[in-house]
Amino acid sequence: MVTDPQAACFEAGIKFGSLYHQFAGTPLSPSSARSLERAMAESIENQPYCESVRVEILDDALEAELNESSADYTELTGEFMEVEMRIEYEGVTVRTKMEMEDGYPLMKLVSVEE
């Protein structure tokens, strides 16, 4: 039998998988960063049990990447964003975040509250 906290954590994982794999590779430029943040957050917030999503495109990382390129854009990867989500399932609140750790976009639980 799956507990409500386990189901809530599963829901958080589904949201992160959807967000990352749906948007990874999207063309990204400084002029599109804010609209992409909103599009990502709003699309994931449509999913069941998702109460809030905050996506932040890291302007400094994006600028550094573009300074080394001849192009005016790059593709979205985990190194260019930080994400926080709040999932609420059957009285359980799960808070999560994604950030770079040792060169990898790590998605992790911050808290599980009943």
N, C-alpha and C positions, 0 to 999 in steps of 0.2 A: 504494500500500500504506500502510495506517495503522500507525503505530508504537504500541508499548505506552504510552508517555507521552501521545501524542495521544488514544488511546482512554480512558486514565484521566482526562484533562481533560474529554473529552466526557461521561463518566459523572458527573463532578462537576457539569457544567452541567445535566444531566438532573435530578439530585437537587435543585439549587437551583430550577430551574423548577417542579418538582413541589411543593416546599415552599412557595414563595411563592404560586403561583397556586392551590394547594389551600386555603390558609389565609387569604389576603388577604380582608378583608371579614368575617371571623369576629367576632362580638360579643366585646368584651374589657372586662373590669373588673378592678379590683385583686383581687377575690376569685377570679377565674378565671385569673389570669395564670400561676401556677405549674402548674396542671393543663394549661393550653394549651401551655406550654413542653414539658412531658413528652410530651403527645400528638403535638406536631409532631416532636420528636426521635425518638420511638419509631416513628412511621409511616415516616419517611424511612430509619431504620436497617433497616427490613425489605427495602429495595431491594438488589439485588446490588451487591457490592463496597463497600458503605458500612460502614465500620468504626466511625465515631462521629459523632455530631451533638450540638452544644451550642447550644441556643436560649436566649437571655436576653431576657426582656421588660424593657424599660427603665422601671422604676417612676417615675423622676422625669419622664420625658416623658409617660407615661400620666397621672400626677397633674396635670401642667400642663394637659394637654388637658381633663381632666375638670373642673378648676377654672374653665374658661371655658365650660362647658356646663351646661345644666339637667338633662341625663341622667346616669345612674349608670354608663354604659358608653359605649364608642365602638367603632369597627371597627378591626381589626388592619390596619396598614400597615407599610411598612418603617421608618418613623420610630420605631416602638415596639419594635424588636427588633434584636439583633445575633446573627449565626449563624456558627458555625464547623463545618466538616466535615472528616473525613479519609476519603479514598477509597483503597482498595488494589486494584490491578489488575495481575496478572501481574508481581509484584515491583516495581511502581511505586507510590509513596505520593504522593498529591496532597493538599495542605492548602489549604483555601479559607476565605474569610470574606465576610460581607455586613455592611456598615455604611453609614450615611448619608454621602454626599459631595456637597457642593453641592446639598443638598435632594433627592437621589435615592438610593434604596437600591441601592448598587453592590455587585455580586457579583464577587469577584476571586480569582485564584490567589495564594496566599501562597508556596507552594513545590511543586516537582515533583522527587522524589528517586527515583533508580533504585537 
